[in-house]
Amino acid sequence: MERAHSDRAAVAAGEARTVSCFLRADFDGYPRRSRQGLLWLQRPAATWRPFWSVRRRGLQLPNDATVMDVREPDPAEWNVKSDLFRVIIARTPGGVLEMAVPTVDVPLVKAFLAGS
């Protein structure tokens, strides 16, 4: 728990943190199916980069994403280990983003998306 608090403080102070993240969304510009990658948390915005990609182009997450819920991975998300990850569901003006991140990093990602 102490690490989570220090990570939140570091990000609030302008430092960067990287989190493992499976990302998918229901709108254009983002993967429709869960894709493994890394979520780079540094103000002013979070950026996701695919883990398995030749181009490894980053996708900036919308700054106005609002966390709606956190849930366990569905059985259909076979590549996401349910004992290690939780899915953060966030609403944006474009649609819904789902980010499966390690359970220990959920508070960090939620705080980042909330702007704190």
C-alpha positions in Angstrom: 0.0 0.0 0.0 2.9 2.3 0.7 4.2 1.9 -2.9 0.8 2.8 -4.3 0.8 6.0 -2.2 4.3 7.0 -3.2 3.5 6.3 -6.9 0.5 8.6 -6.7 2.6 11.3 -5.0 5.3 10.9 -7.6 2.9 11.3 -10.5 1.3 14.3 -8.9 4.7 15.8 -8.6 5.3 15.4 -12.4 7.2 12.1 -12.4 6.2 9.3 -14.8 5.1 5.8 -13.9 4.5 2.9 -16.3 1.8 0.3 -15.7 1.0 -2.9 -17.6 -2.3 -2.4 -19.4 -4.6 -4.4 -21.7 -6.6 -1.7 -23.5 -9.8 -1.8 -25.6 -12.5 0.7 -26.5 -15.7 0.9 -28.4 -14.8 3.9 -30.5 -12.4 4.6 -33.4 -8.7 5.1 -32.9 -8.4 2.5 -30.1 -8.2 -1.3 -30.3 -11.6 -3.0 -30.3 -10.2 -6.2 -28.6 -8.0 -6.2 -25.5 -4.4 -5.6 -26.5 -1.5 -5.9 -24.2 0.6 -2.9 -23.7 2.0 -0.3 -21.3 0.3 2.7 -19.9 2.6 5.6 -19.4 1.2 8.0 -16.7 2.7 11.4 -16.9 0.9 14.8 -16.9 -0.7 16.2 -18.9 -2.0 12.9 -20.4 -1.7 9.1 -20.2 -0.3 7.3 -23.2 -0.8 3.6 -24.1 1.7 1.7 -26.3 1.1 -1.8 -27.6 3.6 -4.4 -26.2 3.6 -6.6 -29.4 3.8 -4.3 -32.3 6.4 -3.4 -35.0 5.4 0.3 -35.0 4.6 0.7 -31.3 2.9 3.9 -31.9 1.5 5.5 -28.7 -2.2 6.4 -28.2 -2.9 9.3 -25.9 -5.9 8.6 -23.7 -8.6 11.3 -23.6 -8.0 13.7 -20.7 -11.6 13.8 -19.9 -12.0 10.1 -19.1 -14.2 9.5 -16.1 -14.0 6.2 -14.2 -17.4 4.5 -14.0 -16.5 1.2 -12.5 -13.8 -1.4 -11.7 -14.6 -5.0 -12.3 -12.9 -8.4 -12.5 -11.9 -9.6 -16.0 -14.6 -11.5 -17.9 -14.0 -15.1 -18.9 -13.9 -13.9 -22.5 -10.8 -11.9 -21.6 -8.8 -15.1 -21.4 -5.5 -13.4 -21.8 -6.0 -11.3 -18.6 -5.2 -13.1 -15.4 -8.2 -12.5 -13.1 -6.2 -13.1 -9.9 -3.7 -10.3 -10.9 -5.7 -7.7 -12.9 -8.8 -5.6 -12.6 -10.6 -3.8 -15.4 -11.1 0.0 -15.1 -14.1 1.2 -17.1 -13.9 4.8 -18.1 -16.4 7.0 -20.1 -15.2 9.6 -22.5 -17.1 11.8 -25.0 -16.1 9.3 -27.7 -17.2 6.2 -25.9 -16.0 3.7 -23.3 -12.4 2.7 -22.6 -11.6 -0.5 -20.7 -8.1 -0.8 -19.2 -7.1 -4.0 -17.4 -4.3 -3.1 -15.0 -2.6 -4.9 -12.2 -4.8 -4.8 -9.1 -2.1 -3.0 -7.1 -2.1 -0.2 -9.7 -5.8 0.4 -9.8 -5.7 3.3 -7.3 -2.8 5.0 -9.2 -4.6 4.8 -12.5 -7.9 6.0 -11.0 -6.2 8.9 -9.3 -4.4 9.9 -12.5 -7.7 9.8 -14.5 -9.4 11.8 -11.8 -6.7 14.5 -12.2 -5.3 14.1 -8.7 
